[in-house]
Amino acid sequence: MVFHFGRLRDNKTIVQQGYPMPELPEVEVCRLSLLPALAGQRVTGVRTSTKDLRQPLPAELHHTLAGRRIVDIIRRGKYLLFDCRRGRQRGWLIIHLGMSGNLHFVPAGQAPGRHDHFDLLTNRPILRFTDPRRFGLILWHDGADPEGHPLLAGLGIEPLSEEFSGKWLYRAFRQRSAPVKNVLMDARTIAGIGNIYASESLFRAGISPLRAANRVSLAACLRLAKTIRETLQEAISAGGSSIRDYRHSDGGSGCFQLEYAVYGREHQPCPRCGGTVRKIRQAGRSSYYCPGCQK
Ligand SMILES: [Zn+2]
């Protein structure tokens, strides 16, 4: 059983663009797929490669983790947090997939390849972290609260949480004169929406990515909060169904099969008005939008 988390329509896209970065829905689908297999499992060992990821792997990770029980896996932004306990001792294995990372199960005894950087050993198949570009992270945080880790402490609101709403967005946008797309992409404001879902949510809400955040009306913010939830939730559902399919398949790699209205569709017709989808650069990232539908 091997999962690759991409968002690709066809093999042609894979060849042309490589795997796009895992975003919130992919990480959530990853969490949902790992949890039933690993919850309650005791860690019997850890194997790490000598290469550094975005940060070096923690020293002594084997001694830190061996013997601990994984009681839960939660997600914060694009971080996966494994709640690992030994008696009353609590600590968190923190994994970020970076730009090209993926977690998958391989049979016990299968030797790691050159892009495999971390194995978590339990009585289940090996959980293996593969990351060709090595922008991912494997970290450890001691204590009961993972938010105490510096990388998590500054993260913004969870877009799928109860607290996230149109009113919340409206308040958050008041002080920001940057383009609304850039504010949506700022993880210190909202955790992990990502480029694809920011473009798609703005299209569905009829808001131009170029509009200054503090010039988005309350009514538009209410629409936007709804479309952000919808696009993320739809992607999670699609990923969940692809996992169910692949579980019954030959174990080959699988990708999300999602169609986007504007993302990656420069010069193609807008599905709503038939106008032409435009691509621009904002804060170093591509934004796609329909100038006819998005004001
Ligand atoms: Zn349009």
Boltz pocket constraint, residues with backbone or C-beta under 6 A from the ligand:
constraints:
  - pocket:
      binder: B
      contacts: [[A, 270], [A, 271], [A, 272], [A, 273], [A, 274], [A, 275], [A, 290], [A, 291], [A, 292], [A, 293], [A, 294]]
      max_distance: 6.0
